[in-house]
Amino acid sequence: MKKISMMCTAAAVLAFTLAGCGDKRPAEAPAASAPAPVAAPAAPAAPAAPENTVGKSVYGKTCAMCHAAGVAGAPKPGDKADWGPRIAQGKDTLYKHAIEGFTGAKGMMPARGGGASLTDDEVKAAVDYMADQSI
């Protein structure tokens, strides 16, 4: 038993002695891996189109009297089936009919929607306001 104990002690001394031998440089830290790619910041949302306040106001004061209820064939804002063929003719035609007036198969549009004091730009803004709700 004494022999086994001596052998264990000798093995421990040898292991301890050998552990002290060797390279005395400090252990190197593991190589740093390349930094993970950083996700690019999300692109800012496209700025919303400014609200057509002039068109909305003109619509509310003048155009809504006929267009809100569809009087005399007036297309209601948001009615894609009614506005689609009109929009397809182009904005210039819409503006012309709204400014000068128009009589067609579906009804009639009085010049400037009956608002004789409206400027061309105000009428165009109102047309844009209604058409934009219908696309």
C-alpha positions in Angstrom: 0.0 0.0 0.0 2.9 2.2 0.7 4.1 1.6 -2.8 0.8 2.8 -4.3 0.8 5.9 -2.2 4.4 6.7 -3.2 3.5 6.2 -6.9 0.5 8.5 -6.6 2.6 11.2 -4.9 5.3 10.8 -7.5 2.7 11.1 -10.3 1.2 14.2 -8.7 4.7 15.8 -8.3 5.6 15.0 -11.9 2.3 16.4 -13.2 2.8 19.6 -11.2 6.4 19.9 -12.4 5.5 19.4 -16.0 2.6 21.8 -15.7 5.1 24.5 -14.8 7.3 23.8 -17.8 6.6 25.0 -21.3 5.8 28.3 -22.8 5.5 31.1 -20.3 3.6 33.5 -22.7 0.2 34.5 -21.5 -2.5 32.5 -23.0 -3.9 34.2 -26.1 -7.5 35.1 -26.2 -9.3 33.2 -28.9 -9.3 35.1 -32.2 -12.1 37.5 -32.3 -14.5 36.5 -35.0 -15.5 39.2 -37.5 -18.2 41.4 -36.1 -21.6 40.4 -37.2 -22.9 42.6 -40.0 -25.1 45.3 -38.6 -28.4 45.6 -40.4 -28.8 48.9 -42.2 -31.3 51.1 -40.6 -34.7 50.8 -42.2 -35.3 53.3 -44.9 -37.5 56.1 -43.8 -41.1 55.7 -44.9 -42.0 57.7 -47.9 -43.4 61.0 -46.8 -47.1 61.0 -47.1 -48.5 63.2 -49.8 -49.6 66.5 -48.3 -53.3 66.6 -47.7 -55.2 68.4 -50.4 -56.8 70.9 -47.9 -57.9 73.3 -50.7 -59.7 70.5 -52.6 -61.2 69.1 -49.4 -62.5 72.5 -48.5 -64.0 73.3 -51.9 -65.5 69.8 -52.0 -67.2 70.4 -48.6 -68.5 73.8 -49.5 -69.6 73.3 -53.1 -69.1 69.9 -54.7 -70.6 67.7 -51.9 -74.0 69.1 -52.6 -74.2 67.0 -55.7 -71.3 64.5 -55.5 -72.0 63.2 -52.0 -75.5 62.0 -53.0 -74.8 61.4 -56.7 -77.3 64.1 -57.8 -77.7 64.4 -61.7 -75.3 61.5 -62.2 -72.4 63.1 -60.2 -69.9 60.4 -59.3 -69.5 59.9 -55.6 -66.0 60.2 -54.2 -64.7 56.6 -53.6 -67.0 55.0 -56.2 -64.3 53.4 -58.4 -66.8 52.1 -60.9 -68.1 55.5 -61.6 -64.8 57.4 -61.4 -62.7 54.8 -63.2 -63.8 55.7 -66.8 -63.6 59.4 -66.0 -60.1 59.2 -64.6 -59.0 57.1 -67.6 -59.8 60.1 -69.8 -57.0 62.0 -68.1 -56.9 64.9 -65.6 -57.0 67.5 -68.4 -60.4 66.2 -69.5 -61.7 66.1 -65.9 -60.5 69.6 -65.3 -62.1 70.9 -68.6 -65.4 69.3 -67.8 -65.4 70.6 -64.2 -64.4 74.2 -65.2 -66.5 74.6 -68.4 -69.4 72.2 -67.5 -70.4 69.0 -69.3 -73.5 67.1 -70.3 -73.1 63.4 -71.0 -74.9 60.1 -71.0 -74.8 59.8 -67.2 -75.8 63.3 -66.3 -74.5 66.9 -66.3 -71.8 68.9 -64.6 -72.5 72.6 -64.2 -69.5 74.9 -64.9 -67.4 75.2 -61.7 -69.9 73.0 -60.0 -72.2 76.0 -59.7 -69.6 77.9 -57.7 -69.0 80.8 -60.2 -66.5 82.5 -57.9 -64.2 79.4 -57.7 -60.8 79.8 -59.4 -59.5 77.2 -61.9 -57.0 76.1 -59.3 -59.7 75.6 -56.7 -61.8 73.5 -59.1 -58.8 71.4 -60.1 -58.0 70.9 -56.4 -61.5 69.7 -55.8 -61.4 67.3 -58.8 -58.0 65.9 -57.5 -59.5 65.5 -54.1 -62.4 63.4 -55.4 -60.4 61.5 -58.0 -57.7 60.6 -55.5 -60.3 58.9 -53.2 -61.5 56.9 -56.2 -58.3 55.2 -57.5 
